Amino acid sequence: MPALPEYRTRKLLERYGIPLVRGVFIAPGQDVPAALPGMPVYVKAQVPGATGRKSSGLVRRADSMEHLPSVLADVLESGSAGRYEGTLITEGLDLKAEYYAGCTLDLGSRDRPPGGMLLFSASGGSGVEDRSSGLLRMPFSLLDPPSSEDIGEVLPGTGPVVDRRTLAGVLSGMIDTFIGYRLTVLEINPLGLLDDGSPVVVDCRAEFEKSAVAEEDREIFFPGDLPRYDDSTRLEKIVELINRDDPSGTGFFRQNRETPPEGSIRVATNLCGGGGKMLWEMTTGARTDIFTMNESDTSGGLSAFKSYRILRVILAQDGARVLLLTGSGMAFQNQHHLAAAVWKALRESRTPLPSLVRFGGTDEDRARELFERVRDSLPVPVLTFPPEVFPNAMVEMIDGLASTGIRERVSSEPPGSYGTSIVVENPPGEIRFYSERWVSKDAPPSVRACPTGFLRWNGEGIEADPDARCIGCLMCETAALLEGNGEILVHLAMPGEVD
């Protein structure tokens, strides 16, 4: 998911009147200005999407002007994987209390429509990940957001705060910012409380969908003067090629450049939506026994064809021991189709991983039922979860899964060559029909499973209906393997060797 660093997120909050700690941004190559916030100050590398910057050495304190040059040098030497946009220097404040606040998209539930979710903790700052169990979660409507009075009524005990109205007003403004800019994630951590009882934003970050950015806001989200760089890994370049020939939805993948802690379990992730990413980071951010190998997001209505191809890349990461796929922003992606993509990727990858998979959204029950049916034929164990189970519960199962090995494969590739094939241009793929696997004159289950009528049966083989469209859902192949005789397989070419 594209992300905004702190200095650009501050611009969004400032427009909605939210109080910010004083700060000065220094672009690469600029001299340190003479006018700085009073000492001490915090020197922060501005890296889009970076979390846990303090533990990574990307945030450091300077107690004097004489100390500042060496601190600036240390921050730059800490490394930022080529994404460094500049440095933000902010005033160091004495805070009476530190809170955590976040907004994310909420998938909803059977009795609650999709909308937004306000997250709040009376204990914020560094290490909030260890305290995620104490979060207040308040669902809200994107069309009729709560007032500050509504928010004040549900705030938990907040320590030194006597009058909650001011704090609730900041949270209300945060929700307005989240909705106004159509963000997928907005975090303030910490939201500080000064001696006089007034709140102030000390640090913040945001994530967004490119297609949701309004024309008048493009300069904040896509500044034209950012430094150009290309530090892409081989696998990241493959995902770039996938996005080029199939631009539907969000297909984001970036590998972690940090060195894994000794003895940590390396987890490959596909966090479908900004909410899943935020919950995962809060669960694992302070842990040294789990190393997140990549950032990844497949959401926004992309096809199962594309989900499969990106999953193949995620599974190919050297040293990965477990796959975790979860999210809370998957309302536009059919979960049964996503499950078909996960099943296909685990079958066909030369490096399948034991998996924790959380489905939430349309056809989520059918998605879990699919894995109940195929569980014993998979080369690796797969545990599935409903959306009510959050990553902090799933993460405790990683150690046990990582110790399992790969079982003997059950091949789904039919013998011999295929006969008829249909090439789909968008989303790109090839539907192959193995005629020796289906000799009946009646239409096979694979054709009947096509939800759009794109596949037709002519009594002897398959053909495409020119008035219908293939949506890349993989339902034909899934039905062929589960209900038919393996008469159809979908070939999805990878634009590079992945495993």
C-alpha positions as CSV (number, residue, x, y, z in Angstrom):
1,M,0.0,0.0,0.0
2,P,1.5,3.4,-0.9
3,A,2.4,5.4,2.2
4,L,3.1,8.9,3.3
5,P,6.0,9.7,5.6
6,E,5.5,11.8,8.7
7,Y,6.3,15.2,7.2
8,R,3.7,14.8,4.5
9,T,1.1,13.3,6.8
10,R,1.5,16.4,9.0
11,K,0.3,18.5,6.1
12,L,-3.0,16.6,6.0
13,L,-3.6,16.9,9.7
14,E,-2.6,20.6,9.7
15,R,-5.3,21.3,7.1
16,Y,-7.9,20.0,9.6
17,G,-6.6,22.1,12.5
18,I,-5.0,19.3,14.5
19,P,-2.2,20.6,16.8
20,L,1.3,19.4,15.8
21,V,4.6,19.5,17.6
22,R,6.8,22.2,16.0
23,G,9.0,20.9,13.3
24,V,11.3,21.8,10.3
25,F,11.7,19.6,7.2
26,I,15.1,19.5,5.5
27,A,15.2,18.1,2.0
28,P,18.3,16.1,0.8
29,G,21.2,18.4,0.1
30,Q,19.7,21.3,2.1
31,D,21.6,23.0,4.9
32,V,20.2,22.9,8.4
33,P,18.3,26.2,8.9
34,A,19.3,28.6,11.6
35,A,15.8,28.7,13.0
36,L,15.1,25.4,14.7
37,P,12.7,24.3,17.4
38,G,14.2,24.7,20.9
39,M,16.5,22.0,22.1
40,P,16.4,19.2,22.7
41,V,15.1,18.0,19.2
42,Y,14.4,14.7,17.6
43,V,15.9,14.0,14.2
44,K,13.7,11.7,12.1
45,A,14.5,10.2,8.7
46,Q,11.5,10.5,6.4
47,V,10.9,7.1,4.8
48,P,7.5,6.2,3.4
49,G,5.9,3.3,5.2
50,A,8.6,2.9,7.8
51,T,7.5,1.9,11.3
52,G,9.6,1.2,14.3
53,R,12.0,3.9,13.2
54,K,13.4,4.5,16.7
55,S,14.5,0.9,17.1
56,S,16.0,1.0,13.5
57,G,18.1,4.1,14.3
58,L,16.1,6.4,12.1
59,V,15.0,8.6,15.0
60,R,17.6,10.1,17.3
61,R,17.7,12.8,19.9
62,A,20.0,15.9,19.8
63,D,20.5,17.9,23.0
64,S,22.4,20.8,21.6
65,M,23.3,22.5,18.3
66,E,26.8,21.2,18.6
67,H,25.4,17.7,18.9
68,L,23.1,18.0,15.9
69,P,25.5,17.4,13.0
70,S,26.7,14.1,14.4
71,V,23.1,13.0,15.1
72,L,22.1,13.9,11.5
73,A,25.0,11.8,10.2
74,D,24.0,8.8,12.4
75,V,20.4,8.9,11.1
76,L,21.5,8.9,7.5
77,E,24.0,6.1,8.1
78,S,21.2,4.0,9.7
79,G,20.0,3.2,6.1
80,S,16.7,3.7,4.5
81,A,16.7,1.3,1.6
82,G,16.8,4.1,-1.0
83,R,13.5,5.6,0.0
84,Y,14.8,8.5,2.1
85,E,12.9,11.8,1.3
86,G,14.6,14.1,3.8
87,T,14.8,14.7,7.5
88,L,12.2,16.1,9.9
89,I,13.5,17.9,13.0
90,T,10.9,18.3,15.8
91,E,10.9,19.8,19.2
92,G,11.5,17.5,22.1
93,L,8.6,18.0,24.6
94,D,8.0,17.0,28.2
95,L,4.8,15.0,27.9
96,K,2.4,14.3,30.8
97,A,1.0,11.3,28.9
98,E,1.3,9.5,25.5
99,Y,-1.7,7.9,23.7
100,Y,-2.0,5.9,20.5
101,A,-4.7,6.7,17.9
102,G,-5.4,5.1,14.5
103,C,-8.0,5.0,11.8
104,T,-8.3,2.2,9.3
105,L,-10.9,0.8,6.9
106,D,-13.2,-1.8,8.5
107,L,-14.6,-4.7,6.6
108,G,-17.7,-4.9,8.8
109,S,-19.4,-8.0,10.0
110,R,-22.7,-9.9,9.5
111,D,-24.5,-7.3,11.5
112,R,-22.4,-4.2,10.8
113,P,-21.8,-2.6,7.4
114,P,-18.3,-1.7,6.2
115,G,-16.9,1.6,7.2
116,G,-14.0,2.9,9.3
117,M,-12.5,1.9,12.6
118,L,-11.1,4.2,15.2
119,L,-8.4,2.7,17.4
120,F,-7.3,4.3,20.6
121,S,-5.0,3.3,23.5
122,A,-4.4,5.2,26.7
123,S,-0.8,4.0,26.5
124,G,1.1,5.0,23.3
125,G,4.6,5.7,22.3
126,S,7.4,3.3,21.6
127,G,6.5,-0.4,22.2
128,V,2.7,0.1,21.7
129,E,2.8,-3.2,19.8
130,D,3.3,-5.0,23.1
131,R,0.1,-3.4,24.4
132,S,-2.2,-4.0,21.5
133,S,-4.6,-6.0,23.6
134,G,-5.8,-2.9,25.4
135,L,-7.0,-1.1,22.2
136,L,-10.4,0.6,22.1
137,R,-12.0,-0.2,18.7
138,M,-14.9,2.1,17.7
139,P,-16.5,1.4,14.3
140,F,-17.8,4.5,12.5
141,S,-19.7,5.4,9.3
142,L,-17.8,7.0,6.5
143,L,-20.9,8.9,5.5
144,D,-22.0,10.0,9.0
145,P,-18.9,10.0,11.2
146,P,-19.1,10.4,15.0
147,S,-19.0,13.8,16.7
148,S,-16.4,14.6,19.4
149,E,-19.2,14.1,21.9
150,D,-19.9,10.6,20.6
151,I,-16.2,9.8,20.8
152,G,-15.8,11.2,24.3
153,E,-18.5,8.9,25.6
154,V,-16.6,5.8,24.7
155,L,-13.0,6.9,25.6
156,P,-11.5,4.6,28.3
157,G,-9.9,6.0,31.4
158,T,-7.1,8.2,30.1
159,G,-4.9,8.9,33.2
160,P,-4.2,12.6,33.6
161,V,-7.0,13.8,31.3
162,V,-9.7,15.5,33.4
163,D,-11.7,17.0,30.5
164,R,-11.9,14.5,27.6
165,R,-13.6,17.0,25.2
166,T,-10.3,18.3,23.8
167,L,-8.9,14.9,23.3
168,A,-12.1,13.7,21.7
169,G,-12.0,16.8,19.4
170,V,-8.5,15.7,18.1
171,L,-9.8,12.2,17.4
172,S,-12.8,13.6,15.6
173,G,-10.5,15.8,13.5
174,M,-8.4,12.7,12.8
175,I,-11.5,10.9,11.5
176,D,-12.3,13.9,9.3
177,T,-8.8,13.8,7.9
178,F,-9.0,10.1,7.2
179,I,-12.3,10.5,5.4
180,G,-11.5,13.7,3.7
181,Y,-8.4,12.4,2.0
182,R,-9.8,8.9,1.5
183,L,-7.0,7.3,3.4
184,T,-6.7,3.6,4.2
185,V,-4.6,4.0,7.3
186,L,-3.9,7.0,9.5
187,E,-1.9,6.6,12.7
188,I,-0.8,9.1,15.4
189,N,1.7,7.6,17.8
190,P,2.2,9.2,20.2
191,L,-0.6,11.7,20.6
192,G,1.0,13.6,23.5
193,L,-0.5,15.5,26.4
194,L,1.2,18.7,27.6
195,D,1.3,20.0,31.2
196,D,-1.6,22.4,30.5
197,G,-3.8,19.4,29.4
198,S,-3.6,20.2,25.6
199,P,-3.0,17.4,23.2
200,V,-0.4,17.5,20.4
201,V,0.6,15.2,17.6
202,V,4.2,14.0,18.1
203,D,4.4,11.4,15.3
204,C,2.1,10.3,12.5
205,R,1.9,8.3,9.3
206,A,-0.7,7.4,6.6
207,E,-1.4,5.0,3.8
208,F,-3.6,5.5,0.7
209,E,-4.9,4.1,-2.5
210,K,-3.5,5.8,-5.6
211,S,-6.8,5.8,-7.4
212,A,-8.5,7.6,-4.5
213,V,-6.3,10.7,-4.5
214,A,-8.1,13.9,-5.6
215,E,-6.5,16.0,-8.3
216,E,-6.1,19.0,-6.0
217,D,-4.2,16.8,-3.5
218,R,-1.7,15.2,-5.9
219,E,1.2,17.4,-4.9
220,I,1.1,16.1,-1.3
221,F,0.7,12.5,-2.3
222,F,2.9,12.5,-5.4
223,P,5.4,15.4,-5.1
224,G,7.3,16.0,-8.3
225,D,10.6,16.9,-6.6
226,L,11.3,13.7,-4.8
227,P,14.7,12.1,-5.4
228,R,14.6,9.4,-8.0
229,Y,16.0,6.0,-7.1
230,D,15.7,2.4,-8.1
231,D,16.9,-0.1,-5.5
232,S,14.4,-2.8,-6.6
233,T,15.2,-6.4,-5.9
234,R,14.8,-9.1,-8.5
235,L,11.5,-10.2,-7.0
236,E,10.2,-6.6,-6.8
237,K,11.0,-6.1,-10.5
238,I,8.9,-9.2,-11.3
239,V,5.9,-7.6,-9.4
240,E,6.5,-4.4,-11.3
241,L,6.1,-6.4,-14.6
242,I,3.0,-8.1,-13.3
243,N,1.5,-4.7,-12.5
244,R,2.4,-3.5,-16.0
245,D,0.5,-6.2,-17.9
246,D,-2.3,-6.4,-15.3
247,P,-2.9,-3.0,-13.7
248,S,-6.1,-3.9,-11.9
249,G,-6.3,-3.3,-8.2
250,T,-3.4,-2.8,-5.8
251,G,-0.4,-5.1,-6.3
252,F,2.3,-3.9,-3.9
253,F,5.4,-5.8,-2.8
254,R,8.6,-4.7,-1.2
255,Q,11.2,-6.8,0.6
256,N,12.6,-5.9,4.0
257,R,16.2,-4.6,3.8
258,E,17.0,-5.1,7.5
259,T,19.0,-8.0,8.8
260,P,16.8,-10.6,10.6
261,P,17.6,-11.0,14.3
262,E,19.5,-14.1,15.1
263,G,17.1,-17.1,15.7
264,S,14.1,-15.2,14.4
265,I,11.4,-16.9,12.3
266,R,11.2,-15.3,8.8
267,V,7.5,-14.7,7.9
268,A,6.4,-13.9,4.3
269,T,3.3,-11.8,4.4
270,N,0.4,-10.8,2.1
271,L,-1.5,-8.2,4.1
272,C,-4.5,-7.5,2.0
273,G,-5.4,-3.9,2.8
274,G,-3.9,-1.2,5.1
275,G,-5.9,-2.4,8.2
276,G,-4.3,-5.8,8.0
277,K,-0.8,-4.2,7.7
278,M,-1.4,-2.0,10.7
279,L,-2.7,-4.8,13.0
280,W,0.2,-7.0,12.0
281,E,2.8,-4.3,12.7
282,M,1.2,-3.6,16.1
283,T,1.3,-7.4,16.9
284,T,4.9,-8.0,15.8
285,G,6.7,-4.6,15.8
286,A,8.4,-5.1,19.1
287,R,9.2,-8.8,18.7
288,T,12.6,-10.1,17.9
289,D,11.6,-13.7,17.4
290,I,9.5,-12.9,14.3
291,F,11.0,-11.2,11.2
292,T,8.6,-9.8,8.6
293,M,10.3,-10.4,5.2
294,N,8.2,-8.1,3.1
295,E,5.4,-5.5,2.8
296,S,2.7,-6.7,0.5
297,D,-0.8,-5.7,-0.4
298,T,-3.2,-7.2,-2.9
299,S,-6.5,-5.4,-2.6
300,G,-8.9,-3.1,-4.4
301,G,-10.7,-5.5,-6.7
302,L,-7.8,-7.3,-8.4
303,S,-8.4,-10.7,-10.0
304,A,-7.5,-14.1,-8.6
305,F,-5.2,-14.4,-11.6
306,K,-3.1,-11.5,-10.3
307,S,-3.3,-12.6,-6.6
308,Y,-1.9,-15.9,-7.6
309,R,1.0,-14.4,-9.5
310,I,2.0,-12.0,-6.7
311,L,1.7,-14.9,-4.2
312,R,4.1,-16.9,-6.2
313,V,6.6,-14.1,-5.8
314,I,5.9,-13.8,-2.0
315,L,6.5,-17.6,-1.6
316,A,9.8,-17.4,-3.5
317,Q,11.6,-15.3,-0.8
318,D,14.8,-17.1,0.2
319,G,14.7,-18.2,3.9
320,A,10.9,-17.7,4.4
321,R,9.4,-20.4,6.7
322,V,5.8,-19.3,7.1
323,L,3.2,-17.4,5.0
324,L,0.7,-15.2,6.7
325,L,-2.1,-13.7,4.7
326,T,-4.6,-11.5,6.4
327,G,-6.4,-8.1,6.0
328,S,-9.4,-6.1,7.0
329,G,-9.8,-4.1,3.8
330,M,-10.8,-6.9,1.4
331,A,-14.4,-5.9,0.8
332,F,-13.9,-5.6,-3.0
333,Q,-12.2,-9.0,-3.4
334,N,-14.3,-12.2,-3.4
335,Q,-12.8,-14.4,-0.7
336,H,-13.6,-17.7,-2.5
337,H,-11.7,-16.4,-5.5
338,L,-8.8,-15.4,-3.3
339,A,-8.8,-18.8,-1.7
340,A,-8.6,-20.4,-5.2
341,A,-5.5,-18.3,-5.9
342,V,-3.9,-19.3,-2.6
343,W,-4.6,-23.0,-3.2
344,K,-3.2,-22.8,-6.7
345,A,0.0,-20.9,-5.6
346,L,0.7,-23.5,-2.8
347,R,0.1,-26.3,-5.3
348,E,2.3,-24.9,-8.1
349,S,5.1,-23.1,-6.2
350,R,8.4,-25.0,-5.8
351,T,8.7,-23.3,-2.4
352,P,5.3,-23.6,-0.7
353,L,5.2,-22.4,2.9
354,P,3.1,-23.5,5.9
355,S,0.4,-20.9,6.0
356,L,-1.9,-18.9,8.3
357,V,-4.8,-17.5,6.2
358,R,-7.5,-15.2,7.4
359,F,-10.5,-14.7,5.1
360,G,-13.0,-11.8,5.6
361,G,-15.6,-10.6,3.2
362,T,-17.8,-11.9,0.4
363,D,-17.9,-15.7,0.4
364,E,-15.6,-16.0,3.3
365,D,-17.3,-19.2,4.5
366,R,-16.8,-20.8,1.0
367,A,-13.2,-19.8,1.1
368,R,-12.6,-21.7,4.4
369,E,-14.7,-24.6,3.2
370,L,-12.4,-24.9,0.1
371,F,-9.4,-25.3,2.4
372,E,-11.2,-27.9,4.5
373,R,-11.7,-30.0,1.4
374,V,-8.2,-29.7,0.0
375,R,-6.2,-29.6,3.3
376,D,-4.9,-33.2,3.1
377,S,-3.7,-32.8,-0.5
378,L,-1.6,-29.7,0.2
379,P,2.2,-30.0,0.4
380,V,2.1,-27.8,3.5
381,P,-0.2,-27.3,6.5
382,V,-2.7,-24.4,6.2
383,L,-4.7,-22.9,9.1
384,T,-7.6,-20.7,8.2
385,F,-9.3,-18.1,10.3
386,P,-12.5,-15.9,10.2
387,P,-12.2,-12.1,10.3
388,E,-13.0,-12.0,14.0
389,V,-9.6,-13.5,14.8
390,F,-6.9,-10.9,14.9
391,P,-3.2,-11.3,14.1
392,N,-2.2,-11.2,17.8
393,A,-3.9,-14.6,18.1
394,M,-2.6,-16.0,14.9
395,V,1.0,-15.0,15.6
396,E,1.3,-17.5,18.5
397,M,0.9,-20.4,16.0
398,I,3.9,-19.3,13.9
399,D,6.5,-21.2,15.8
400,G,4.7,-24.5,15.6
401,L,4.0,-24.1,11.9
402,A,7.6,-23.2,11.1
403,S,8.8,-26.5,12.4
404,T,6.7,-28.6,9.9
405,G,8.2,-29.9,6.7
406,I,6.8,-30.2,3.1
407,R,4.7,-33.2,2.5
408,E,4.7,-35.3,-0.6
409,R,3.0,-33.4,-3.4
410,V,-0.3,-34.5,-5.0
411,S,0.1,-33.4,-8.6
412,S,-2.9,-31.7,-10.4
413,E,-1.2,-31.7,-13.8
414,P,-3.0,-34.1,-16.1
415,P,-1.0,-36.4,-18.4
416,G,-0.6,-35.6,-22.0
417,S,-1.1,-32.4,-23.8
418,Y,-4.1,-30.1,-23.8
419,G,-6.4,-29.6,-26.8
420,T,-8.4,-26.4,-26.9
421,S,-7.1,-23.3,-25.1
422,I,-8.6,-19.8,-24.7
423,V,-6.2,-16.9,-24.3
424,V,-7.5,-14.2,-22.0
425,E,-6.0,-10.7,-22.5
426,N,-7.3,-9.0,-19.4
427,P,-6.6,-10.2,-16.9
428,P,-3.9,-12.1,-18.7
429,G,-4.1,-15.9,-18.6
430,E,-4.7,-19.1,-20.7
431,I,-7.5,-21.5,-20.0
432,R,-6.5,-25.0,-21.2
433,F,-9.0,-27.8,-21.8
434,Y,-7.7,-31.4,-21.7
435,S,-10.2,-33.3,-23.9
436,E,-9.1,-36.8,-22.8
437,R,-10.1,-35.9,-19.3
438,W,-13.8,-35.2,-20.3
439,V,-15.4,-37.5,-22.8
440,S,-19.1,-36.8,-21.9
441,K,-21.2,-34.7,-24.2
442,D,-22.6,-32.8,-21.2
443,A,-20.9,-29.7,-20.0
444,P,-18.3,-30.3,-17.3
445,P,-18.5,-28.7,-13.8
446,S,-15.6,-26.4,-14.8
447,V,-17.7,-24.7,-17.5
448,R,-20.9,-24.6,-15.3
449,A,-18.8,-22.9,-12.6
450,C,-18.0,-19.9,-14.7
451,P,-19.9,-17.0,-13.0
452,T,-20.0,-14.7,-16.1
453,G,-20.9,-17.2,-18.8
454,F,-17.6,-16.5,-20.5
455,L,-16.9,-20.2,-20.9
456,R,-19.3,-22.1,-23.1
457,W,-19.6,-25.8,-23.9
458,N,-20.2,-26.8,-27.6
459,G,-20.7,-30.5,-26.9
460,E,-17.1,-31.4,-27.6
461,G,-15.0,-28.7,-26.0
462,I,-14.9,-25.2,-24.6
463,E,-15.3,-21.9,-26.4
464,A,-15.5,-18.3,-25.3
465,D,-18.7,-16.3,-25.4
466,P,-17.7,-13.0,-27.2
467,D,-20.4,-11.1,-25.3
468,A,-19.1,-12.2,-21.9
469,R,-15.9,-11.4,-20.0
470,C,-13.5,-13.6,-18.0
471,I,-12.9,-12.0,-14.6
472,G,-9.9,-14.2,-13.7
473,C,-11.6,-15.9,-10.8
474,L,-10.2,-19.4,-11.2
475,M,-13.6,-21.0,-10.5
476,C,-13.3,-23.1,-13.7
477,E,-10.1,-24.7,-12.6
478,T,-11.3,-25.1,-9.0
479,A,-14.5,-26.9,-10.1
480,A,-12.5,-29.1,-12.5
481,L,-10.2,-30.3,-9.7
482,L,-12.9,-30.7,-7.1
483,E,-16.0,-31.7,-9.0
484,G,-14.8,-32.7,-12.4
485,N,-11.8,-34.8,-13.7
486,G,-9.2,-32.1,-13.9
487,E,-10.3,-31.2,-17.4
488,I,-9.4,-27.5,-17.2
489,L,-6.2,-25.9,-15.9
490,V,-5.4,-22.2,-16.0
491,H,-1.9,-21.3,-17.1
492,L,-0.7,-18.0,-15.6
493,A,2.7,-17.0,-16.9
494,M,5.3,-15.4,-14.6
495,P,7.4,-12.6,-16.2
496,G,10.5,-14.0,-14.6
497,E,11.9,-17.0,-12.7
498,V,10.6,-16.9,-9.2
499,D,11.5,-20.2,-7.6
